[in-house]
């Protein structure tokens, strides 16, 4: 699963599993060629704020689960997390606004900001859709350019990790601007689409 805006049909892709350091050879990592990439049919790159920023990547080979490679679950349809629910962003995006790209995979605790708060006038306002989820916004920790398509992982009551978000966009004011949390595509809005895409492909 990734963000639709990360996909460019003119490029070829590799999906790395078990990767931690981008600049080192790692025996635990494996590069896999995608068999197919399915972008949401209602995604519009000109109007990012309309949502539907989601795509699925079908891999050309089976992935073996190891200590370095684990599965993330899809949350139940229409699951909405409570305000300040603890979730984690991971990615190799910029370490700060305009800063260098990370070599090592970064991880940060980014509590969820509920829709009622995140859609307030002085937060993201009316551009925030219910098919999106916000996390962060404290002005200290945030996603940044290069984290797009990465997961917002949250542990459920049974202890399983669920992918509740796909990193979509950050504020033009900066990657960790106060009251401008990182915005993710809310995965639980797209269960039917995910199911259908997997069935058809």
Secondary structure, DSSP 8 states (H G I E B T S, - for coil): -B-GGG--TTS--EEEES--BTTS--TT-EEEEEEEEEE-TT--TT-GGG----EEEEESS-----SS----EE--TT----TT--EEEEE--BSSTT--B-SB-EEEE--EE-HHHHTSTTTTGGG--TTEEEE--SSSS---TT-TT-EEEEE-TTS-EEEEEEEEE-BTTBTT-TT--EEEEEGGG-HHHHHHHHHH-
